[in-house]
Amino acid sequence: MGHIAVVGAGGRLGIQIANIASISGETVTAVASTPSVEWAPGVVHQPAARENPPENLRDLFASADVVIVAAPLNNPDLHTIALQAECHLVDVTISIPQIRSVLALREQARRAGRSVVTAAGLAPGLTGLLGRDLHAGNPNADQVHVCLTQNAKGSAGEHGTREMLDMLTEHGSSTTCCLTDGAVEPPRLSSVFRLPTPETAFVPENRVEYFTRFDSTRVNRSIGMLSGIRAAAPRLYRRLRDQTAKRKARAGQPIHEEILLAAVALSASGEPLGWRAIRMRSDYAATAAVAVGTAAAAVAGKLPHGSGLLMDMINLESVLAFPSVAREVVEDR
């Protein structure tokens, strides 16, 4: 067991990370502006990083074995400060500039004998691992399609819904990919949206394409229509987007967040050569579980020293075997 400091522990994802780490038996320090009533018993609160000068952060991190960054950085030197405090580091960011700043620490982390891992969540994270490992297992594949099917009844709030709509409508209308749901039936072409994961920016000559969709035809059609409106009438799009996000936040529907991460390896002619589908309880919980498992692996000396994307540091089977992650997997075909 180790001591984990969670930066950004007051946000929805940070709360999940702190709680999963605590349930897993880790000692947890939650770095957040205010304490949360949602934290598990035993989680210890410390003031947020932006309220601390660097020397205070060094003192705070000095008692930790690993720092998990669960929010955009207010202090651009936080990664370096964590290394100076002799901590391992795990960052779940989707920000390309923040990923680059982590990767730039490769030599410093290697000299310090520490593991620094970025893009360590569901997407990016498991998405890249699944695509890479399926391609490696099917060396004759021309390409691999990875698709994250999200749950339309999930608990995303107004802000999260607005951000999701902006992301999915940014690259135009829907497209198609070869998709499996893990059932006996072979993969089939399905209507999806491109998933702008940062993994594509850091993997040269990558033959893996990333997509996403919702498990509701009505929701997917609505997003497709919003894509067309955004291109033709941006102001109207923003108004409709905000109205949609408000309705979602007020809906009060039962929370059901099960998601499906699936990948299909294809020949040059489009023939499916292999596929895999992993169903998990929730997208936020999956990201939190991956981050906590990665942190525990770093402390246990199971990761290489230096810095890299999650897919640079470990394989898919090892991540799925993390106890925190195994608890979130509903089905793996």
Residue pairs with C-beta under 8 A, 6 or more apart in sequence:
1 25
1 26
1 27
2 26
2 27
2 65
2 66
2 295
2 296
2 299
3 26
3 27
3 28
3 29
3 63
3 64
3 65
3 66
4 21
4 26
4 27
4 28
4 29
4 64
4 65
4 66
4 67
4 68
4 292
4 295
5 28
5 29
5 31
5 46
5 60
5 61
5 64
5 66
5 67
5 68
5 87
6 14
6 17
6 18
6 21
6 28
6 29
6 30
6 31
6 67
6 68
6 70
7 14
7 31
7 49
7 67
7 68
7 69
7 70
7 71
7 78
8 14
8 31
8 32
8 69
8 70
8 71
8 72
9 15
9 17
9 18
9 30
9 31
9 32
9 36
9 39
9 43
9 70
10 30
10 32
10 33
10 34
10 35
10 36
10 48
11 32
11 70
11 71
12 284
13 70
13 71
13 92
13 284
13 287
13 288
14 30
14 32
14 70
14 71
15 36
15 38
15 39
16 284
16 285
16 287
16 288
17 68
17 70
17 92
17 288
17 291
17 292
18 28
18 30
18 39
18 40
18 43
19 38
19 39
19 40
19 43
19 288
20 285
20 288
20 289
20 292
20 324
21 28
21 68
21 292
21 295
21 324
22 28
22 39
22 40
22 41
22 42
22 43
23 40
24 292
24 296
24 323
24 324
26 292
26 295
26 296
28 40
28 42
28 43
28 44
29 43
29 44
29 45
29 46
29 60
29 63
29 64
30 36
30 39
30 43
30 44
30 45
30 46
31 46
31 47
31 48
31 49
31 60
32 45
32 46
32 47
32 48
33 47
33 48
33 50
33 51
35 45
39 45
46 60
48 74
49 57
49 73
49 74
49 75
49 78
50 74
50 75
52 60
54 75
54 77
54 81
57 75
57 78
57 81
57 85
58 81
58 84
58 85
61 67
61 81
61 82
61 85
61 87
62 85
62 86
64 85
64 87
65 87
65 88
65 299
66 87
66 88
66 89
66 90
66 295
66 298
66 299
67 78
67 82
67 87
67 88
67 89
67 90
68 89
68 90
68 91
68 92
68 291
68 292
68 295
69 78
69 79
69 89
69 90
69 91
69 92
69 93
70 92
70 291
72 93
72 95
72 98
73 79
73 98
75 81
76 101
79 89
79 91
79 101
79 102
79 105
79 116
80 105
80 108
82 89
83 89
83 105
83 108
83 109
83 112
83 114
83 116
86 112
86 114
87 114
88 114
88 115
88 116
88 295
88 298
88 299
88 303
89 102
89 109
89 114
89 115
89 116
89 117
89 307
90 116
90 117
90 118
90 120
90 291
90 294
90 295
90 298
91 98
91 99
91 102
91 116
91 117
91 118
91 119
91 120
92 119
92 120
92 121
92 125
92 287
92 290
92 291
93 99
93 102
93 118
93 119
94 119
94 123
94 124
94 197
94 198
95 198
96 198
96 201
98 118
99 118
99 119
99 198
99 202
99 309
102 116
102 118
102 307
103 118
103 202
103 307
103 308
103 309
104 307
105 116
105 307
106 116
106 306
106 307
106 308
107 306
109 115
109 116
109 305
109 306
109 307
110 305
110 306
112 305
113 305
114 298
114 305
115 298
115 303
115 304
115 305
115 306
115 307
115 313
116 306
116 307
116 308
117 294
117 298
117 303
117 307
117 308
117 309
117 310
117 313
118 307
118 308
118 309
118 310
119 125
119 128
119 198
119 199
119 202
119 309
119 310
119 311
120 290
120 291
120 294
120 310
121 286
121 287
121 288
121 290
121 291
121 310
122 148
122 259
122 261
122 280
122 283
122 286
122 287
122 290
123 148
123 195
123 197
123 210
123 212
123 261
123 283
123 287
124 197
124 198
124 199
124 309
124 310
125 287
125 290
125 310
125 311
126 261
126 278
126 286
126 290
126 316
126 319
127 146
127 148
127 195
127 197
127 199
127 210
127 261
128 197
128 199
128 203
128 208
128 309
128 310
128 311
129 310
129 311
129 314
129 315
129 316
129 319
130 146
130 261
130 263
130 276
130 278
130 316
131 144
131 146
131 199
131 206
131 208
131 210
131 263
132 203
132 208
132 311
132 316
133 315
133 316
133 317
134 141
134 144
134 263
134 264
134 265
134 274
134 275
134 276
135 141
135 144
135 207
135 208
135 265
137 265
137 274
138 144
138 265
138 273
138 274
140 267
140 273
141 207
141 265
141 266
141 267
141 273
141 274
142 207
142 266
142 267
142 268
143 207
143 208
143 209
143 265
143 266
144 207
144 208
144 209
144 263
144 264
144 265
144 266
145 177
145 178
145 179
145 208
145 209
145 211
145 263
145 264
145 266
146 195
146 208
146 209
146 210
146 211
146 261
146 262
146 263
147 177
147 179
147 190
147 192
147 195
147 210
147 211
147 212
147 213
147 261
147 262
147 263
148 195
148 210
148 211
148 212
148 213
148 259
148 260
148 261
148 283
149 179
149 181
149 212
149 213
149 214
149 215
149 259
149 260
149 261
149 262
150 212
150 213
150 214
150 215
150 259
150 283
151 214
151 215
151 256
151 257
151 258
151 259
151 283
152 214
152 215
152 216
152 219
153 253
153 254
153 255
153 256
153 257
154 255
154 256
154 257
154 282
154 283
155 255
155 257
156 164
156 248
157 249
158 245
158 246
158 248
158 249
159 245
161 244
161 245
161 248
161 249
162 241
162 242
162 245
165 223
165 226
165 241
165 244
165 245
166 241
167 196
168 193
168 212
168 223
168 227
169 223
169 226
169 227
169 230
169 237
169 241
170 196
170 230
171 193
171 194
171 196
172 227
172 231
173 224
173 227
173 228
174 191
174 192
174 193
174 213
174 220
174 223
174 224
174 227
175 191
175 192
175 193
175 194
175 211
176 189
176 190
176 191
176 192
177 189
177 190
177 192
177 209
177 211
177 264
178 187
178 188
178 189
178 190
178 264
178 266
178 270
178 272
179 187
179 188
179 189
179 190
179 192
179 211
179 262
179 264
180 186
180 187
180 188
180 262
180 264
180 272
180 275
180 276
180 277
181 260
181 262
181 277
182 260
182 262
182 276
182 277
182 278
182 279
182 331
182 333
183 333
186 272
187 264
187 272
187 275
190 213
191 213
191 220
191 224
192 211
192 212
192 213
193 211
193 212
193 213
193 220
193 223
194 209
194 210
194 211
194 212
195 210
195 211
195 212
196 210
197 210
199 206
199 208
199 210
199 309
199 311
200 206
200 208
200 210
202 309
203 309
203 311
213 220
214 220
214 223
215 260
222 244
226 237
226 240
226 241
226 244
229 236
229 237
229 240
230 237
257 281
257 282
257 283
257 284
257 285
258 279
258 280
258 281
258 282
258 330
259 279
259 280
259 282
259 283
259 286
260 277
260 278
260 279
260 280
261 277
261 278
261 279
261 280
262 275
262 276
262 277
262 278
263 275
263 276
263 277
264 272
264 274
264 275
265 272
265 273
265 274
265 275
266 272
266 273
267 273
276 332
276 333
277 331
277 332
277 333
278 320
278 329
278 331
278 332
278 333
279 329
279 330
279 331
279 332
280 286
280 328
280 329
280 330
281 328
281 330
282 328
285 328
286 325
286 328
288 324
289 322
289 324
289 325
289 327
289 328
290 310
290 319
290 322
290 324
290 325
292 322
292 324
293 319
293 322
293 323
293 324
293 325
294 303
294 310
294 313
294 314
294 319
294 322
296 322
296 324
297 303
297 314
297 318
297 322
302 314
302 318
303 313
303 314
304 313
310 319
319 325
320 326
320 329
320 332
